[in-house]
Amino acid sequence: MLDISKSKALAGDPIGYVHAPVSLLDKYPRGVFLKVEGAGMSKVVPDGADILIDPDTEPVNGAVVGVEMPDGKPYVRRWYRGADTLLLTADGYEGREDMVFKGDEIDELLVLGTVVWYQASGDVK
């Protein structure tokens, strides 16, 4: 069990303790654990899941990423980047609209990193 209660989360509050392989600390030393709230990515990452976001893993098209909007709200979405457009898509059972950003709008987003690990809530007790 990893104690991340004193870690500074990039979005939201630190979530306390996470049951996760200790090897994750070696592989992703700057990674941040967060708890998913909402069903926007429920086909991939269920509501309440613990995720590890690595700020050093560059997002590639189709990757699941954490982003923070200009208003400070964090989201977990699929990343699709074109020459001048960024598409963030939900991958959930509920119908959610895609988020489309163009040009300078892209620079207003804070990319927290790529989701490199997750565990559904209650998988480990």
N, CA, C and O atoms as CSV, one atom per row, in Angstrom:
chain,resi,resn,atom,element,x,y,z
A,1,MET,N,N,0.851,-1.165,0.000
A,1,MET,CA,C,0.000,0.000,0.000
A,1,MET,C,C,0.897,1.229,0.000
A,1,MET,O,O,1.824,1.327,0.804
A,2,LEU,N,N,0.624,2.156,-0.893
A,2,LEU,CA,C,1.408,3.372,-1.016
A,2,LEU,C,C,0.692,4.514,-0.317
A,2,LEU,O,O,-0.500,4.730,-0.538
A,3,ASP,N,N,1.407,5.245,0.522
A,3,ASP,CA,C,0.827,6.397,1.193
A,3,ASP,C,C,1.109,7.630,0.350
A,3,ASP,O,O,2.239,8.113,0.291
A,4,ILE,N,N,0.084,8.124,-0.290
A,4,ILE,CA,C,0.256,9.330,-1.099
A,4,ILE,C,C,-0.516,10.488,-0.478
A,4,ILE,O,O,-0.788,11.485,-1.146
A,5,SER,N,N,-0.866,10.358,0.791
A,5,SER,CA,C,-1.674,11.386,1.436
A,5,SER,C,C,-0.940,12.715,1.548
A,5,SER,O,O,-1.578,13.760,1.675
A,6,LYS,N,N,0.379,12.694,1.505
A,6,LYS,CA,C,1.135,13.937,1.586
A,6,LYS,C,C,1.590,14.412,0.215
A,6,LYS,O,O,2.259,15.439,0.109
A,7,SER,N,N,1.237,13.679,-0.836
A,7,SER,CA,C,1.596,14.084,-2.192
A,7,SER,C,C,0.725,15.248,-2.625
A,7,SER,O,O,-0.428,15.364,-2.210
A,8,LYS,N,N,1.282,16.100,-3.455
A,8,LYS,CA,C,0.490,17.186,-4.006
A,8,LYS,C,C,-0.127,16.693,-5.305
A,8,LYS,O,O,0.585,16.392,-6.264
A,9,ALA,N,N,-1.427,16.612,-5.334
A,9,ALA,CA,C,-2.125,16.171,-6.539
A,9,ALA,C,C,-2.158,17.314,-7.546
A,9,ALA,O,O,-2.224,18.483,-7.164
A,10,LEU,N,N,-2.113,16.978,-8.817
A,10,LEU,CA,C,-2.201,17.987,-9.864
A,10,LEU,C,C,-3.628,18.473,-10.060
A,10,LEU,O,O,-3.854,19.600,-10.500
A,11,ALA,N,N,-4.587,17.619,-9.731
A,11,ALA,CA,C,-5.991,17.993,-9.854
A,11,ALA,C,C,-6.750,17.309,-8.732
A,11,ALA,O,O,-6.624,16.099,-8.544
A,12,GLY,N,N,-7.513,18.046,-8.007
A,12,GLY,CA,C,-8.265,17.454,-6.908
A,12,GLY,C,C,-7.395,17.305,-5.675
A,12,GLY,O,O,-6.268,17.796,-5.619
A,13,ASP,N,N,-7.938,16.627,-4.707
A,13,ASP,CA,C,-7.241,16.426,-3.445
A,13,ASP,C,C,-6.514,15.097,-3.449
A,13,ASP,O,O,-6.943,14.162,-4.124
A,14,PRO,N,N,-5.410,14.995,-2.700
A,14,PRO,CA,C,-4.760,13.684,-2.556
A,14,PRO,C,C,-5.776,12.690,-2.012
A,14,PRO,O,O,-6.647,13.051,-1.222
A,15,ILE,N,N,-5.660,11.439,-2.437
A,15,ILE,CA,C,-6.689,10.463,-2.092
A,15,ILE,C,C,-6.305,9.545,-0.949
A,15,ILE,O,O,-7.066,8.630,-0.635
A,16,GLY,N,N,-5.174,9.743,-0.320
A,16,GLY,CA,C,-4.822,8.939,0.838
A,16,GLY,C,C,-3.992,7.738,0.473
A,16,GLY,O,O,-2.861,7.878,0.008
A,17,TYR,N,N,-4.542,6.555,0.677
A,17,TYR,CA,C,-3.810,5.314,0.431
A,17,TYR,C,C,-4.324,4.627,-0.822
A,17,TYR,O,O,-5.527,4.596,-1.081
A,18,VAL,N,N,-3.403,4.078,-1.591
A,18,VAL,CA,C,-3.741,3.324,-2.793
A,18,VAL,C,C,-3.041,1.980,-2.715
A,18,VAL,O,O,-1.835,1.914,-2.475
A,19,HIS,N,N,-3.792,0.912,-2.916
A,19,HIS,CA,C,-3.190,-0.409,-3.013
A,19,HIS,C,C,-2.691,-0.558,-4.438
A,19,HIS,O,O,-3.485,-0.706,-5.368
A,20,ALA,N,N,-1.376,-0.520,-4.612
A,20,ALA,CA,C,-0.794,-0.563,-5.950
A,20,ALA,C,C,0.583,-1.201,-5.874
A,20,ALA,O,O,1.219,-1.192,-4.820
A,21,PRO,N,N,1.044,-1.754,-6.990
A,21,PRO,CA,C,2.399,-2.325,-7.000
A,21,PRO,C,C,3.443,-1.253,-6.689
A,21,PRO,O,O,3.417,-0.166,-7.266
A,22,VAL,N,N,4.347,-1.562,-5.788
A,22,VAL,CA,C,5.404,-0.625,-5.413
A,22,VAL,C,C,6.291,-0.302,-6.613
A,22,VAL,O,O,6.894,0.770,-6.660
A,23,SER,N,N,6.379,-1.206,-7.575
A,23,SER,CA,C,7.210,-0.985,-8.756
A,23,SER,C,C,6.755,0.244,-9.552
A,23,SER,O,O,7.529,0.795,-10.334
A,24,LEU,N,N,5.514,0.672,-9.357
A,24,LEU,CA,C,5.035,1.865,-10.049
A,24,LEU,C,C,5.835,3.099,-9.647
A,24,LEU,O,O,6.047,3.997,-10.462
A,25,LEU,N,N,6.281,3.145,-8.389
A,25,LEU,CA,C,7.065,4.295,-7.928
A,25,LEU,C,C,8.391,4.396,-8.665
A,25,LEU,O,O,8.858,5.496,-8.962
A,26,ASP,N,N,8.999,3.248,-8.963
A,26,ASP,CA,C,10.257,3.256,-9.703
A,26,ASP,C,C,10.039,3.640,-11.164
A,26,ASP,O,O,10.816,4.400,-11.742
A,27,LYS,N,N,8.982,3.109,-11.743
A,27,LYS,CA,C,8.741,3.327,-13.166
A,27,LYS,C,C,8.208,4.736,-13.461
A,27,LYS,O,O,8.529,5.324,-14.493
A,28,TYR,N,N,7.395,5.267,-12.547
A,28,TYR,CA,C,6.780,6.583,-12.748
A,28,TYR,C,C,7.007,7.449,-11.507
A,28,TYR,O,O,6.063,7.721,-10.766
A,29,PRO,N,N,8.241,7.881,-11.275
A,29,PRO,CA,C,8.554,8.596,-10.027
A,29,PRO,C,C,7.815,9.922,-9.842
A,29,PRO,O,O,7.652,10.389,-8.714
A,30,ARG,N,N,7.373,10.524,-10.934
A,30,ARG,CA,C,6.631,11.789,-10.816
A,30,ARG,C,C,5.133,11.598,-11.018
A,30,ARG,O,O,4.385,12.571,-11.110
A,31,GLY,N,N,4.699,10.344,-11.086
A,31,GLY,CA,C,3.287,10.051,-11.283
A,31,GLY,C,C,2.446,10.490,-10.104
A,31,GLY,O,O,2.931,10.589,-8.977
A,32,VAL,N,N,1.167,10.754,-10.382
A,32,VAL,CA,C,0.231,11.210,-9.359
A,32,VAL,C,C,-0.998,10.301,-9.395
A,32,VAL,O,O,-1.579,10.067,-10.455
A,33,PHE,N,N,-1.382,9.796,-8.232
A,33,PHE,CA,C,-2.596,9.004,-8.125
A,33,PHE,C,C,-3.783,9.935,-7.906
A,33,PHE,O,O,-3.725,10.865,-7.102
A,34,LEU,N,N,-4.852,9.666,-8.633
A,34,LEU,CA,C,-6.098,10.408,-8.478
A,34,LEU,C,C,-7.257,9.433,-8.483
A,34,LEU,O,O,-7.127,8.316,-8.984
A,35,LYS,N,N,-8.381,9.838,-7.933
A,35,LYS,CA,C,-9.597,9.029,-7.971
A,35,LYS,C,C,-10.520,9.624,-9.022
A,35,LYS,O,O,-10.772,10.829,-9.035
A,36,VAL,N,N,-11.019,8.769,-9.899
A,36,VAL,CA,C,-11.920,9.185,-10.967
A,36,VAL,C,C,-13.306,9.437,-10.377
A,36,VAL,O,O,-13.831,8.625,-9.615
A,37,GLU,N,N,-13.881,10.569,-10.742
A,37,GLU,CA,C,-15.248,10.897,-10.351
A,37,GLU,C,C,-16.051,11.119,-11.613
A,37,GLU,O,O,-15.763,12.036,-12.383
A,38,GLY,N,N,-17.043,10.297,-11.829
A,38,GLY,CA,C,-17.892,10.441,-13.002
A,38,GLY,C,C,-17.749,9.267,-13.949
A,38,GLY,O,O,-16.844,8.442,-13.821
A,39,ALA,N,N,-18.669,9.213,-14.906
A,39,ALA,CA,C,-18.755,8.073,-15.809
A,39,ALA,C,C,-18.327,8.402,-17.234
A,39,ALA,O,O,-18.646,7.652,-18.156
A,40,GLY,N,N,-17.616,9.500,-17.431
A,40,GLY,CA,C,-17.223,9.910,-18.773
A,40,GLY,C,C,-16.339,8.913,-19.495
A,40,GLY,O,O,-16.317,8.886,-20.725
A,41,MET,N,N,-15.609,8.091,-18.752
A,41,MET,CA,C,-14.722,7.084,-19.356
A,41,MET,C,C,-15.070,5.688,-18.857
A,41,MET,O,O,-14.197,4.824,-18.771
A,42,SER,N,N,-16.343,5.460,-18.526
A,42,SER,CA,C,-16.746,4.225,-17.848
A,42,SER,C,C,-16.490,2.941,-18.633
A,42,SER,O,O,-16.428,1.870,-18.028
A,43,LYS,N,N,-16.339,3.006,-19.945
A,43,LYS,CA,C,-16.005,1.797,-20.706
A,43,LYS,C,C,-14.558,1.380,-20.476
A,43,LYS,O,O,-14.203,0.218,-20.676
A,44,VAL,N,N,-13.729,2.323,-20.058
A,44,VAL,CA,C,-12.304,2.071,-19.884
A,44,VAL,C,C,-11.894,2.178,-18.421
A,44,VAL,O,O,-11.240,1.284,-17.884
A,45,VAL,N,N,-12.279,3.267,-17.787
A,45,VAL,CA,C,-11.915,3.543,-16.401
A,45,VAL,C,C,-13.206,3.838,-15.640
A,45,VAL,O,O,-13.816,4.888,-15.843
A,46,PRO,N,N,-13.629,2.924,-14.767
A,46,PRO,CA,C,-14.913,3.116,-14.093
A,46,PRO,C,C,-14.899,4.230,-13.055
A,46,PRO,O,O,-13.850,4.596,-12.526
A,47,ASP,N,N,-16.077,4.756,-12.778
A,47,ASP,CA,C,-16.255,5.756,-11.731
A,47,ASP,C,C,-15.703,5.204,-10.418
A,47,ASP,O,O,-15.977,4.062,-10.050
A,48,GLY,N,N,-14.933,6.019,-9.725
A,48,GLY,CA,C,-14.356,5.608,-8.447
A,48,GLY,C,C,-13.016,4.909,-8.553
A,48,GLY,O,O,-12.411,4.581,-7.532
A,49,ALA,N,N,-12.539,4.675,-9.767
A,49,ALA,CA,C,-11.258,3.989,-9.947
A,49,ALA,C,C,-10.105,4.875,-9.496
A,49,ALA,O,O,-10.189,6.102,-9.551
A,50,ASP,N,N,-9.035,4.241,-9.052
A,50,ASP,CA,C,-7.780,4.932,-8.770
A,50,ASP,C,C,-6.954,4.882,-10.043
A,50,ASP,O,O,-6.792,3.816,-10.636
A,51,ILE,N,N,-6.429,6.032,-10.470
A,51,ILE,CA,C,-5.599,6.072,-11.667
A,51,ILE,C,C,-4.243,6.665,-11.326
A,51,ILE,O,O,-4.101,7.420,-10.364
A,52,LEU,N,N,-3.262,6.315,-12.120
A,52,LEU,CA,C,-1.931,6.899,-12.023
A,52,LEU,C,C,-1.687,7.670,-13.307
A,52,LEU,O,O,-1.684,7.098,-14.397
A,53,ILE,N,N,-1.483,8.975,-13.171
A,53,ILE,CA,C,-1.197,9.841,-14.317
A,53,ILE,C,C,0.279,10.186,-14.282
A,53,ILE,O,O,0.791,10.673,-13.274
A,54,ASP,N,N,0.968,9.926,-15.402
A,54,ASP,CA,C,2.390,10.224,-15.485
A,54,ASP,C,C,2.602,11.465,-16.349
A,54,ASP,O,O,2.296,11.448,-17.541
A,55,PRO,N,N,3.127,12.547,-15.754
A,55,PRO,CA,C,3.351,13.764,-16.535
A,55,PRO,C,C,4.505,13.641,-17.522
A,55,PRO,O,O,4.662,14.496,-18.394
A,56,ASP,N,N,5.312,12.593,-17.399
A,56,ASP,CA,C,6.461,12.415,-18.282
A,56,ASP,C,C,6.163,11.523,-19.480
A,56,ASP,O,O,7.000,11.398,-20.374
A,57,THR,N,N,4.988,10.902,-19.515
A,57,THR,CA,C,4.604,10.050,-20.646
A,57,THR,C,C,3.819,10.894,-21.631
A,57,THR,O,O,2.697,11.314,-21.347
A,58,GLU,N,N,4.409,11.141,-22.785
A,58,GLU,CA,C,3.805,11.976,-23.829
A,58,GLU,C,C,2.531,11.312,-24.363
A,58,GLU,O,O,2.560,10.136,-24.726
A,59,PRO,N,N,1.425,12.040,-24.415
A,59,PRO,CA,C,0.199,11.450,-24.961
A,59,PRO,C,C,0.351,11.148,-26.456
A,59,PRO,O,O,0.948,11.924,-27.202
A,60,VAL,N,N,-0.193,10.025,-26.869
A,60,VAL,CA,C,-0.271,9.671,-28.290
A,60,VAL,C,C,-1.744,9.518,-28.633
A,60,VAL,O,O,-2.572,9.317,-27.745
A,61,ASN,N,N,-2.071,9.610,-29.895
A,61,ASN,CA,C,-3.463,9.496,-30.309
A,61,ASN,C,C,-4.071,8.197,-29.816
A,61,ASN,O,O,-3.527,7.113,-30.024
A,62,GLY,N,N,-5.218,8.335,-29.157
A,62,GLY,CA,C,-5.927,7.193,-28.599
A,62,GLY,C,C,-5.623,6.941,-27.130
A,62,GLY,O,O,-6.316,6.155,-26.484
A,63,ALA,N,N,-4.592,7.601,-26.589
A,63,ALA,CA,C,-4.233,7.407,-25.183
A,63,ALA,C,C,-5.284,8.049,-24.278
A,63,ALA,O,O,-5.974,8.990,-24.669
A,64,VAL,N,N,-5.386,7.524,-23.073
A,64,VAL,CA,C,-6.245,8.125,-22.058
A,64,VAL,C,C,-5.377,9.106,-21.274
A,64,VAL,O,O,-4.311,8.746,-20.774
A,65,VAL,N,N,-5.845,10.347,-21.173
A,65,VAL,CA,C,-5.047,11.399,-20.546
A,65,VAL,C,C,-5.860,12.130,-19.483
A,65,VAL,O,O,-7.089,12.070,-19.451
A,66,GLY,N,N,-5.133,12.816,-18.625
A,66,GLY,CA,C,-5.743,13.740,-17.680
A,66,GLY,C,C,-5.439,15.145,-18.139
A,66,GLY,O,O,-4.288,15.466,-18.434
A,67,VAL,N,N,-6.452,15.990,-18.203
A,67,VAL,CA,C,-6.273,17.392,-18.582
A,67,VAL,C,C,-7.035,18.267,-17.599
A,67,VAL,O,O,-8.022,17.850,-16.994
A,68,GLU,N,N,-6.552,19.479,-17.461
A,68,GLU,CA,C,-7.261,20.448,-16.644
A,68,GLU,C,C,-7.691,21.596,-17.545
A,68,GLU,O,O,-6.878,22.173,-18.268
A,69,MET,N,N,-8.975,21.916,-17.492
A,69,MET,CA,C,-9.525,22.994,-18.306
A,69,MET,C,C,-9.109,24.348,-17.729
A,69,MET,O,O,-8.685,24.427,-16.576
A,70,PRO,N,N,-9.229,25.413,-18.526
A,70,PRO,CA,C,-8.877,26.745,-18.025
A,70,PRO,C,C,-9.629,27.137,-16.751
A,70,PRO,O,O,-9.130,27.937,-15.959
A,71,ASP,N,N,-10.832,26.575,-16.550
A,71,ASP,CA,C,-11.597,26.889,-15.344
A,71,ASP,C,C,-11.176,26.046,-14.144
A,71,ASP,O,O,-11.759,26.159,-13.066
A,72,GLY,N,N,-10.150,25.190,-14.337
A,72,GLY,CA,C,-9.626,24.378,-13.243
A,72,GLY,C,C,-10.248,23.000,-13.111
A,72,GLY,O,O,-9.819,22.219,-12.262
A,73,LYS,N,N,-11.241,22.679,-13.920
A,73,LYS,CA,C,-11.882,21.364,-13.826
A,73,LYS,C,C,-11.028,20.309,-14.520
A,73,LYS,O,O,-10.626,20.491,-15.669
A,74,PRO,N,N,-10.748,19.196,-13.819
A,74,PRO,CA,C,-9.972,18.112,-14.433
A,74,PRO,C,C,-10.896,17.129,-15.162
A,74,PRO,O,O,-12.035,16.903,-14.753
A,75,TYR,N,N,-10.385,16.563,-16.233
A,75,TYR,CA,C,-11.104,15.553,-17.003
A,75,TYR,C,C,-10.145,14.442,-17.385
A,75,TYR,O,O,-8.945,14.662,-17.546
A,76,VAL,N,N,-10.695,13.241,-17.526
A,76,VAL,CA,C,-9.974,12.107,-18.095
A,76,VAL,C,C,-10.679,11.799,-19.404
A,76,VAL,O,O,-11.882,11.541,-19.424
A,77,ARG,N,N,-9.924,11.827,-20.502
A,77,ARG,CA,C,-10.504,11.639,-21.832
A,77,ARG,C,C,-9.488,10.977,-22.765
A,77,ARG,O,O,-8.299,10.896,-22.454
A,78,ARG,N,N,-9.980,10.504,-23.912
A,78,ARG,CA,C,-9.092,10.010,-24.969
A,78,ARG,C,C,-8.555,11.198,-25.752
A,78,ARG,O,O,-9.273,12.166,-26.000
A,79,TRP,N,N,-7.298,11.118,-26.136
A,79,TRP,CA,C,-6.549,12.207,-26.766
A,79,TRP,C,C,-6.382,11.930,-28.248
A,79,TRP,O,O,-5.900,10.865,-28.635
A,80,TYR,N,N,-6.779,12.885,-29.079
A,80,TYR,CA,C,-6.538,12.807,-30.525
A,80,TYR,C,C,-6.055,14.182,-30.978
A,80,TYR,O,O,-6.811,15.153,-30.951
A,81,ARG,N,N,-4.805,14.256,-31.389
A,81,ARG,CA,C,-4.191,15.534,-31.759
A,81,ARG,C,C,-3.905,15.556,-33.254
A,81,ARG,O,O,-3.292,14.638,-33.798
A,82,GLY,N,N,-4.361,16.625,-33.910
A,82,GLY,CA,C,-4.045,16.866,-35.302
A,82,GLY,C,C,-3.111,18.051,-35.390
A,82,GLY,O,O,-2.583,18.503,-34.374
A,83,ALA,N,N,-2.902,18.556,-36.582
A,83,ALA,CA,C,-1.971,19.665,-36.792
A,83,ALA,C,C,-2.377,20.912,-36.019
A,83,ALA,O,O,-1.524,21.578,-35.432
A,84,ASP,N,N,-3.666,21.237,-36.010
A,84,ASP,CA,C,-4.124,22.459,-35.343
A,84,ASP,C,C,-5.385,22.214,-34.508
A,84,ASP,O,O,-6.089,23.157,-34.148
A,85,THR,N,N,-5.662,20.951,-34.205
A,85,THR,CA,C,-6.883,20.608,-33.481
A,85,THR,C,C,-6.577,19.528,-32.449
A,85,THR,O,O,-5.783,18.618,-32.694
A,86,LEU,N,N,-7.215,19.646,-31.304
A,86,LEU,CA,C,-7.147,18.619,-30.267
A,86,LEU,C,C,-8.570,18.177,-29.979
A,86,LEU,O,O,-9.445,18.994,-29.691
A,87,LEU,N,N,-8.787,16.870,-30.061
A,87,LEU,CA,C,-10.087,16.288,-29.777
A,87,LEU,C,C,-9.956,15.440,-28.523
A,87,LEU,O,O,-9.130,14.530,-28.467
A,88,LEU,N,N,-10.769,15.737,-27.520
A,88,LEU,CA,C,-10.818,14.942,-26.297
A,88,LEU,C,C,-12.179,14.265,-26.275
A,88,LEU,O,O,-13.214,14.931,-26.233
A,89,THR,N,N,-12.172,12.940,-26.303
A,89,THR,CA,C,-13.425,12.211,-26.396
A,89,THR,C,C,-13.675,11.389,-25.143
A,89,THR,O,O,-12.757,10.831,-24.543
A,90,ALA,N,N,-14.940,11.331,-24.770
A,90,ALA,CA,C,-15.362,10.455,-23.682
A,90,ALA,C,C,-15.472,9.040,-24.232
A,90,ALA,O,O,-15.704,8.844,-25.425
A,91,ASP,N,N,-15.308,8.073,-23.368
A,91,ASP,CA,C,-15.420,6.667,-23.752
A,91,ASP,C,C,-16.256,5.973,-22.685
A,91,ASP,O,O,-15.820,5.030,-22.024
A,92,GLY,N,N,-17.484,6.485,-22.548
A,92,GLY,CA,C,-18.363,5.959,-21.514
A,92,GLY,C,C,-19.671,5.476,-22.105
A,92,GLY,O,O,-19.929,5.624,-23.300
A,93,TYR,N,N,-20.489,4.896,-21.246
A,93,TYR,CA,C,-21.784,4.383,-21.675
A,93,TYR,C,C,-22.813,5.496,-21.836
A,93,TYR,O,O,-23.809,5.336,-22.542
A,94,GLU,N,N,-22.567,6.612,-21.182
A,94,GLU,CA,C,-23.443,7.772,-21.336
A,94,GLU,C,C,-22.976,8.566,-22.558
A,94,GLU,O,O,-21.782,8.608,-22.854
A,95,GLY,N,N,-23.891,9.176,-23.245
A,95,GLY,CA,C,-23.516,10.013,-24.387
A,95,GLY,C,C,-22.945,11.340,-23.911
A,95,GLY,O,O,-23.650,12.136,-23.290
A,96,ARG,N,N,-21.698,11.575,-24.194
A,96,ARG,CA,C,-21.063,12.846,-23.835
A,96,ARG,C,C,-20.494,13.456,-25.110
A,96,ARG,O,O,-20.016,12.745,-25.994
A,97,GLU,N,N,-20.551,14.759,-25.192
A,97,GLU,CA,C,-20.045,15.437,-26.379
A,97,GLU,C,C,-18.524,15.474,-26.371
A,97,GLU,O,O,-17.890,15.571,-25.320
A,98,ASP,N,N,-17.955,15.394,-27.573
A,98,ASP,CA,C,-16.512,15.553,-27.703
A,98,ASP,C,C,-16.133,16.991,-27.373
A,98,ASP,O,O,-16.915,17.919,-27.580
A,99,MET,N,N,-14.930,17.157,-26.861
A,99,MET,CA,C,-14.392,18.495,-26.608
A,99,MET,C,C,-13.386,18.775,-27.717
A,99,MET,O,O,-12.424,18.027,-27.892
A,100,VAL,N,N,-13.607,19.844,-28.458
A,100,VAL,CA,C,-12.744,20.183,-29.584
A,100,VAL,C,C,-12.067,21.523,-29.290
A,100,VAL,O,O,-12.719,22.509,-28.946
A,101,PHE,N,N,-10.746,21.528,-29.435
A,101,PHE,CA,C,-9.956,22.736,-29.203
A,101,PHE,C,C,-9.138,23.006,-30.448
A,101,PHE,O,O,-8.591,22.087,-31.057
A,102,LYS,N,N,-9.058,24.276,-30.824
A,102,LYS,CA,C,-8.314,24.666,-32.030
A,102,LYS,C,C,-7.344,25.785,-31.710
A,102,LYS,O,O,-7.616,26.647,-30.875
A,103,GLY,N,N,-6.218,25.758,-32.385
A,103,GLY,CA,C,-5.240,26.843,-32.286
A,103,GLY,C,C,-4.826,27.170,-30.869
A,103,GLY,O,O,-4.373,26.300,-30.125
A,104,ASP,N,N,-4.986,28.448,-30.496
A,104,ASP,CA,C,-4.561,28.929,-29.185
A,104,ASP,C,C,-5.358,28.318,-28.032
A,104,ASP,O,O,-4.884,28.317,-26.896
A,105,GLU,N,N,-6.552,27.802,-28.300
A,105,GLU,CA,C,-7.346,27.160,-27.251
A,105,GLU,C,C,-6.600,25.969,-26.654
A,105,GLU,O,O,-6.735,25.674,-25.467
A,106,ILE,N,N,-5.823,25.299,-27.478
A,106,ILE,CA,C,-5.073,24.124,-27.017
A,106,ILE,C,C,-4.075,24.528,-25.938
A,106,ILE,O,O,-3.882,23.807,-24.959
A,107,ASP,N,N,-3.444,25.680,-26.124
A,107,ASP,CA,C,-2.444,26.148,-25.165
A,107,ASP,C,C,-3.046,26.513,-23.811
A,107,ASP,O,O,-2.321,26.611,-22.821
A,108,GLU,N,N,-4.352,26.715,-23.756
A,108,GLU,CA,C,-5.015,27.062,-22.507
A,108,GLU,C,C,-5.268,25.860,-21.621
A,108,GLU,O,O,-5.605,26.015,-20.447
A,109,LEU,N,N,-5.109,24.644,-22.175
A,109,LEU,CA,C,-5.302,23.419,-21.402
A,109,LEU,C,C,-4.017,23.052,-20.681
A,109,LEU,O,O,-2.920,23.271,-21.196
A,110,LEU,N,N,-4.157,22.496,-19.499
A,110,LEU,CA,C,-3.014,21.950,-18.775
A,110,LEU,C,C,-3.075,20.438,-18.932
A,110,LEU,O,O,-3.987,19.796,-18.411
A,111,VAL,N,N,-2.121,19.869,-19.638
A,111,VAL,CA,C,-2.065,18.424,-19.799
A,111,VAL,C,C,-1.379,17.860,-18.554
A,111,VAL,O,O,-0.191,18.089,-18.329
A,112,LEU,N,N,-2.140,17.124,-17.755
A,112,LEU,CA,C,-1.606,16.554,-16.528
A,112,LEU,C,C,-0.710,15.367,-16.814
A,112,LEU,O,O,0.264,15.131,-16.099
A,113,GLY,N,N,-1.035,14.622,-17.854
A,113,GLY,CA,C,-0.230,13.472,-18.239
A,113,GLY,C,C,-1.088,12.344,-18.772
A,113,GLY,O,O,-2.302,12.472,-18.929
A,114,THR,N,N,-0.426,11.246,-19.044
A,114,THR,CA,C,-1.076,10.063,-19.589
A,114,THR,C,C,-1.411,9.094,-18.470
A,114,THR,O,O,-0.607,8.877,-17.562
A,115,VAL,N,N,-2.600,8.513,-18.538
A,115,VAL,CA,C,-2.989,7.491,-17.563
A,115,VAL,C,C,-2.193,6.229,-17.903
A,115,VAL,O,O,-2.331,5.673,-18.992
A,116,VAL,N,N,-1.362,5.787,-16.962
A,116,VAL,CA,C,-0.489,4.645,-17.205
A,116,VAL,C,C,-0.890,3.409,-16.393
A,116,VAL,O,O,-0.357,2.319,-16.604
A,117,TRP,N,N,-1.831,3.589,-15.467
A,117,TRP,CA,C,-2.281,2.478,-14.623
A,117,TRP,C,C,-3.599,2.871,-13.990
A,117,TRP,O,O,-3.823,4.038,-13.669
A,118,TYR,N,N,-4.474,1.881,-13.812
A,118,TYR,CA,C,-5.691,2.141,-13.048
A,118,TYR,C,C,-6.125,0.867,-12.348
A,118,TYR,O,O,-5.730,-0.243,-12.704
A,119,GLN,N,N,-6.947,1.075,-11.348
A,119,GLN,CA,C,-7.519,-0.044,-10.616
A,119,GLN,C,C,-8.919,0.350,-10.187
A,119,GLN,O,O,-9.124,1.392,-9.565
A,120,ALA,N,N,-9.876,-0.492,-10.526
A,120,ALA,CA,C,-11.253,-0.208,-10.140
A,120,ALA,C,C,-11.366,-0.196,-8.616
A,120,ALA,O,O,-10.711,-0.977,-7.926
A,121,SER,N,N,-12.182,0.676,-8.119
A,121,SER,CA,C,-12.369,0.785,-6.677
A,121,SER,C,C,-12.827,-0.545,-6.104
A,121,SER,O,O,-13.751,-1.170,-6.626
A,122,GLY,N,N,-12.185,-0.971,-5.040
A,122,GLY,CA,C,-12.554,-2.209,-4.375
A,122,GLY,C,C,-11.898,-3.446,-4.930
A,122,GLY,O,O,-12.144,-4.540,-4.421
A,123,ASP,N,N,-11.057,-3.321,-5.972
A,123,ASP,CA,C,-10.376,-4.494,-6.521
A,123,ASP,C,C,-9.436,-5.126,-5.506
A,123,ASP,O,O,-9.278,-6.346,-5.476
A,124,VAL,N,N,-8.816,-4.301,-4.682
A,124,VAL,CA,C,-7.882,-4.805,-3.673
A,124,VAL,C,C,-8.359,-4.310,-2.325
A,124,VAL,O,O,-8.681,-3.133,-2.161
A,125,LYS,N,N,-8.403,-5.200,-1.377
A,125,LYS,CA,C,-8.848,-4.796,-0.031
A,125,LYS,C,C,-7.758,-5.077,0.954
A,125,LYS,O,O,-7.921,-4.813,2.146
